[in-house]
Amino acid sequence: MEVSTAITLLTINLIVLSLVIITIIVVGIILIVKLNKVASNVKQATANVAHVTEWLSPFKVFSEFAKVIAQFKKR
C-alpha cells in the first residue's frame, strides 16, 4: 500500500469518526432538553396533585362546608 493511499484512508476515517462524534453529542443535547421538559411537566403535575390532595383533606372539606352553611344562615 502506498503512503498516499494510507493517508487518504486515514483522513476519510477521521472525517467519518468526527461526524459520528458530533452526531452523538447533538443527539445527547436534544435528549437532555426533552428530558428537562418532561421533568418540568412532572413537577407541575406533582404540584397539582399536592394542591388537590390539600383540598380533599377531611378538615378542609368540612371547614369549607361549615363556612357555606354559616353564610346561608346569615341570609
RAUR-V886788 format. One record per run of one state. SS is the DSSP state (H for helix, E for strand, C for the rest). FROM is the first residue (numbers start at 1). LEN is the number of residues. If there is no record, write none. Layout:
SS & FROM & LEN
SS & FROM & LEN
//
This chain:
C & 1 & 2
H & 3 & 53
C & 56 & 2
H & 58 & 17
C & 75 & 1
//
